[in-house]
Amino acid sequence: MFTLAQARYLVATLRPRIDELISIRADLAELRADLSGGGLSPLGGMPELKALEARLHGILDEFNEHDIQVKGFAPVLLDFAGEREGRQVLWCWLEGDDEVRWYHRVECGFPGRRPV
């Protein structure tokens, strides 16, 4: 269980890894598009694609090791189990947010997001 302050701290601490994930995601999209038609890519070929996929999965695994729930990576959506007013909630960070500013009850999911 995370407090709101802990979730915010973790996002700030992992920000370089989040930014790396976003960069890898973009490179993967371009490389896949280039290679899908049998074309060439300035980003490389199949070995580079596999290496990028491994790096992406490594970052996702790292987040899971911190008990962060990765709900999406395009856009990046991270949830942190917590409690608010006696209810279990998920503190919610979405790519583009500068810090954790949302939460939702566990049973409501993303549509139930509310500002902190």
C-alpha positions as CSV (number, residue, x, y, z in Angstrom):
1,M,0.0,0.0,0.0
2,F,1.2,3.4,-0.9
3,T,0.4,6.8,0.6
4,L,-0.2,9.6,-2.0
5,A,3.2,11.1,-1.0
6,Q,4.9,7.7,-1.6
7,A,3.3,7.3,-5.0
8,R,4.3,10.8,-6.0
9,Y,7.8,10.2,-4.8
10,L,8.1,7.0,-6.7
11,V,6.9,8.6,-9.9
12,A,9.5,11.4,-9.5
13,T,12.2,8.9,-8.7
14,L,11.4,6.7,-11.7
15,R,10.8,9.6,-14.1
16,P,14.0,8.8,-16.1
17,R,12.9,5.2,-16.6
18,I,9.4,6.4,-17.6
19,D,11.0,8.8,-20.1
20,E,13.1,5.9,-21.4
21,L,10.1,3.7,-21.8
22,I,8.3,6.5,-23.8
23,S,11.4,6.8,-26.1
24,I,11.7,3.0,-26.6
25,R,8.0,2.8,-27.3
26,A,8.4,5.5,-30.1
27,D,11.4,3.7,-31.6
28,L,9.6,0.4,-31.5
29,A,6.6,1.9,-33.4
30,E,8.8,3.4,-36.1
31,L,11.0,0.3,-36.4
32,R,7.9,-2.0,-36.7
33,A,6.4,0.3,-39.3
34,D,9.6,0.4,-41.4
35,L,10.1,-3.3,-41.2
36,S,6.4,-4.3,-41.8
37,G,6.7,-3.7,-45.5
38,G,10.0,-5.4,-45.8
39,G,11.7,-1.9,-45.9
40,L,14.8,-0.7,-44.3
41,S,15.0,1.4,-41.2
42,P,17.6,3.8,-39.8
43,L,16.8,2.2,-36.5
44,G,18.1,-1.2,-37.6
45,G,16.5,-4.5,-38.3
46,M,15.0,-7.5,-36.4
47,P,17.9,-7.8,-33.9
48,E,17.4,-4.1,-32.9
49,L,13.6,-4.6,-32.7
50,K,14.1,-7.6,-30.3
51,A,16.6,-5.6,-28.2
52,L,14.1,-2.7,-27.9
53,E,11.4,-5.1,-26.9
54,A,13.7,-6.6,-24.2
55,R,14.5,-3.1,-22.9
56,L,10.8,-2.2,-22.8
57,H,9.9,-5.4,-20.9
58,G,12.8,-4.8,-18.5
59,I,11.4,-1.4,-17.5
60,L,7.9,-2.8,-17.1
61,D,9.3,-5.6,-14.9
62,E,11.1,-3.0,-12.9
63,F,7.9,-1.1,-12.2
64,N,6.2,-4.4,-11.2
65,E,9.0,-5.1,-8.8
66,H,8.1,-1.8,-7.1
67,D,4.5,-3.0,-6.8
68,I,3.4,-0.5,-9.4
69,Q,0.5,-1.7,-11.5
70,V,1.2,-1.0,-15.2
71,K,-2.2,-0.5,-16.8
72,G,-0.9,0.7,-20.1
73,F,2.1,1.9,-21.9
74,A,0.6,3.8,-24.9
75,P,0.0,6.1,-23.1
76,V,1.8,5.1,-19.9
77,L,-0.7,4.5,-17.1
78,L,0.5,3.6,-13.7
79,D,-1.6,2.7,-10.6
80,F,-0.4,2.5,-7.0
81,A,-2.5,0.6,-4.4
82,G,-3.5,2.9,-1.5
83,E,-6.2,3.9,0.8
84,R,-8.3,7.0,1.0
85,E,-11.0,7.7,3.6
86,G,-11.0,4.0,4.6
87,R,-11.5,2.7,1.1
88,Q,-9.0,0.9,-1.1
89,V,-8.1,3.1,-4.0
90,L,-5.5,3.3,-6.8
91,W,-3.5,6.4,-7.0
92,C,-3.3,7.0,-10.7
93,W,-0.6,8.6,-12.9
94,L,-1.1,9.1,-16.6
95,E,1.5,10.1,-19.1
96,G,1.5,13.8,-19.4
97,D,0.8,14.4,-15.7
98,D,3.5,16.1,-13.7
99,E,2.7,14.1,-10.6
100,V,0.1,11.8,-9.2
101,R,-3.1,13.9,-9.2
102,W,-5.9,11.3,-9.6
103,Y,-7.3,8.3,-7.8
104,H,-10.1,5.9,-8.3
105,R,-11.7,3.2,-6.2
106,V,-10.4,-0.2,-7.1
107,E,-13.8,-1.5,-8.3
108,C,-14.5,1.6,-10.5
109,G,-11.4,1.5,-12.7
110,F,-10.2,4.4,-14.9
111,P,-13.7,5.7,-15.6
112,G,-14.0,6.4,-11.9
113,R,-11.0,8.7,-11.7
114,R,-11.3,11.7,-9.5
115,P,-8.8,14.5,-8.7
116,V,-7.0,14.1,-5.4
